[in-house]
Amino acid sequence: MQTLETTPQLRQSIHHWRQSGDRIALVPTMGNLHAGHLQLVEAARDHADRVVVSIFVNPMQFSDASGNGGDFERYPRTFEADCVQLSAHNADAVFAPSVAEVYPSGLEQSSRIEVPGISDILCGEFRPGHFVGVATVVAKLFNMVQADVALFGEKDYQQLLVIQRLVADLCFPIDVIAVPTIREANGLAMSSRNQYLSAAQREQAAVMYQTLLWVRQHIGEFEGDFAALEAQACARLVEAGFRPEYVAIRRAQDLLPPSLVPGEEMGLRILAAAWLGEARLIDNIPVPNID
């Protein structure tokens, strides 16, 4: 497995693979890998001959855009352990650029990409500028790696839709593949931020997934009064010790509030974000069409 730190190094490998007729997949990560990330690597093998995993903690998507904020600084960095896992899962290359490599003009002077509307709701409301940072770094990685396909987990569902919109609007020649959420035995969605939880909190955190399931079970009983159901779900999280930001029932394709027009096909998604101790947790599940 190659470890590459600059775009010229990466491009040289990409060029060599292209000459051999290989199809290339990209799995973008911020490191501190867990089974969910490794599932993306495994899935990438179904879509490509070569798999590149990027490891880059992106300062632009943190609340402090300067990159000097606490959340950016304390984000877990486990590069050597990550490389061991990726080698065991047959990744072909790890692309680990520096901040200067990704933002050569400096963070404040770097060009930015905004995906309006969908970036400003739900998590975007509570993390202003976050999805600008996500869209910008993903676009840069797409241009650096020049892969045929990129894989993203459904746990970050809003992020997934932002990236799909970005690809469509800017005509990137890349296929975006969504991979289902990987969960702990108790239902907790796997996340690098789970390590901020104590052992007791990890068990407590399963209530978020249970709450999403409860909402899905009762969604037909509220006759379209989704606000009441969302409020009850938030109350359940508060009772369990969470500090919820939102529980929302939204259209799966664009995260807009659903309309109950008779005969309208509605693929819905239930999404939630809440703090438990020092960890901000997010999760979501699909809802079958409502007859």
N, C-alpha and C positions, 0 to 999 in steps of 0.2 A: 504494500500500500504506500502510495506517495504522499508526502506532506508538502504542500505548496503554500507559499506566503505572498507571492506577487502575481499580478495578472499576466505578465509575460511568461512566467513559469507555467502557469495554468494553461495559457493559450498554446504553448508548445505541446503539452500532453494532449490537449483537445485536438490539435491539428494532426498529431500522429494517429489518434483513434479514428478521426474522420477519414484519413487515408485508408484505413483498414475497413471502412464501411460500418463502423460501430455506431449504434444509437446511444445517446448519452442522457442520463437522468441526473437531476439535481435534487438534493434533500437539504433545504436551508434550515440551520439550527443556530441557537446561541450556546450550544454546548451543555455541559452537565447532563449528559444523556441518560435516558431511562428506557424502559421497554417500549414505550410509545414511539420514541425516536427510532429505535432499532426495527420496529415494525415497518416504519416508513422505508428504511433501507432494504428490508426484505421485499416489500412490495415493489420497490423500484426495479428489482431484478426481473419482475414480470413484464416490465415495460421498456427495458433498455439493456444494452450489453455492458455499459460502463456506468458506475455510480460515483458521483462526486458529492461529498457531504461538506457543506460549508459550516464553519464554526466561527461566529462573529457576534460578540455582545455589542449590539448596535446602540450607541449613545443617543441617537436622534429620536428613538421611540420611547425613551424614558421621560418622566414628567419634568425633570430638569434637563432642558435641551442642551445645556452646556456639557453634560456628561459628568458633572461634578457632584450630582445629587447622591443621596444615600442609597437609593434603590439600585442605581447603576453600579455604584462602587461595591455593594455587597452581593450583587448577583453572583451565584456560585460559579467558579471557573475551575474545571477539572480536566484540563486538556489531555494530560498524559493518560488518565484513566479512560477518557473518551476514545482516544486513539486505539487503546487496547481492545475496547469493545467493537469499534468499527472494523479493525483488522480481523477480528473473529467472525464478523458478519460479512466479510469479503467486499468491503468498500474498496474501490479502486484508488480513490484519492481523497484527502482531506484538504480543503482550501481554508486556510486560517489567516486571512489578511489582517494587517494592523489597521487602526483607525485612520492613520495617515494614508494608507493605501486605498481605503474606501472613500475617504473625504480629503483628497489632496489639496483642496482650496481651504481647508479648515471647516469645522462643523458649521459655524455661523454663516460662512460665505458660500456654502454648498447649495447647488440647485436642489429644489424640492418638488415632489410630486404629490398632488392632492387628488383624492377621489371623493368628490363632494357628496353630501347627503348621507350616504351609508356610513361615512367615517365619523359623523357628528352625533350619532344616536347611541343609546345603550352604553357600551364601554367607552365610546368616543366622547360622550357627555361627561363622564367621570375622569377621563384621561385626555384632556385637550392636547391636540397635536400628536397623539400616539400613532394614529394610523397614517399621518403624513410621514412619520419616521419609518413605519413599516413599508409603506408603498415605495418610498424612496430607496430604501436599502434593497428591497426585493427587485426593483427595476434595475438597480446597479448590478446585483448578482446575476440576474438574467443576462445582462449584457456582457459581464465578465466571463461567465461560464459558457454561454451560448448552447445550452442544453436543448434537447428535443422535448423533454418532459420534466415537470417539477411536481413533487409530492408534498402535500400539506395535510395535517391532521384535522379532523372535524371538531376536536375539542375547542379550538380557536375558530369557531364557526364564522363570526363576524369578520375576522381577519381573512378567512378563506374567500368570503364573498368580495371583500375589498380587492383581493388579488385577482379574482376572476374578472371583476369589472375593469381593473387596470389592464389586464391582458387583452380584453376585448376592445377597450377604448383606444389603446395605443398600438394595437395590431402586432403584439409580440408573437413571433412564430414558435410558440411553445404550448404544449398541452398541460393543463393543471389537473392533477389527479387528487381527489379527496379520499382520505383513508379514515375509516371509523375509529372512534375514540377507544383507547386501551384503558382498562380500569383495574384497580386493585380488587382483591377478593371481596371487599366490602362494598364495592361500587364506586369508590372515589376515583375520579378521573386522574390518570397519571400526569404529573406536572413537575417540573424542576422546582417549583415553589413549594411543593409538599414537604421539602426538607426543613422548611421553617416551622413545621408543625411538630409538637411533641407526640409521643406515642399515644397518649390519651386523646389529643386533638385529632390524630389521624382517624381514630374510630369515630369521634364526634363528627368529623368532616363528611362522613358517609351520609349524613342527614340531607346534604344538598341534593345528592342524586335521588334519595328517597322522596324528597319534596318534589322534584321534577316528575317522578313517576306518579306521585299523588295528583299533581295537576293534570297530567295526561289522563289518569283514571277518571277524574271528575269533570273534565272539560265539557262533556256533553250535557251536564246537569245545569249549567249556568246560562243556557239559552243566549249565548253571545255576550253576556255581561262578563267579559274577560277581566275587566279592571277589578271586580270583586274577587275573582278567583286569584288574581295576581296578589292582591292585598292579603288574602288569607295565607297564601304561600309565604309571603314575606314575614307574616306574623309567626308562622311555624319556624322559620329560620331564626327569628329573634328569640323565640322561646328556647331554641336549642343552643343559644349562645353566639349566634352569628351577628354580624353587622351588615345587613344586606344593602346593596346598592340598587338592585332591581331584580325582579322576576318578571319576565315578559313573554307573552304569547304573540308571535309575529309570523308573517308570511315567510316561508322558507327561502323564496327566491330573491327577496330584496329587503327583508326585515321591517317592512312597513306594517302598521296595524292591519289586521285582517278585516275584510268586509264580508258580511254574511249575506251576499246576494244569492238568492235561490239558483241552484244549478252551477254556481261558480266552483271550479276545481280549486281547492285550497290545500296545498301542502303547507303545514304549519311546523314551526319550531318553537320549543319552549327553552328559553335561555335564562341564566341567572348569573349574577356576580355578587359575592359577599366576602367580607373579611372574617377570618377566624384567627384570633390572636394577631400575629404579624404577617399572616399569609392572605393575599387576595386570591380567592378561588373563583374560577369560572367553570361553567358546565352547560350542556344543552342536550336535548334529545328531540328526535322527530316525532310528529304526530300524524297518524294516518288521516287520509281525507275524511272530512266530516260529511255524512250524507244529509 
